[in-house]
Amino acid sequence: MYAYFAYILLSIIVLLVVAILIFFIDRNRSENRLTPLAGLAFGFIPAGILFGENRLLGYGLMVVGLVVAVLDIFNRAKAK
C-alpha cells in the first residue's frame, strides 16, 4: 500500500467522524447547525483530496470548497 493512499484514507475517515459529530451530537441547537452552503464546501474538500492525483482538478476542488466556505462565513456574519 502506498503512503499517499494511507494519508487519503486517514483524512477521509477523520472527515467522516467530524461530519458524524456535527450532524448527530446536540442536534437541537440551532446556532451551530451546518448550513447548506457549508455542507457544499465540506463536500468539495474531500473531493479535492480524492482527486489529488490530478493536481489541477484536486487543487481546483479544494479552492472551490474554500471559496464557498468563505462565502458562507460572510453570509452568516451579515445575518447577525
Secondary structure, 3 states (H helix, E strand, C coil): CCHHHHHHHHHHHHHHHHHHHHHHCCCCCCCCCCCHHHHHHHHHHHHHHHCCCCHHHHHHHHHHHHHHHHHHHHHHHHHC
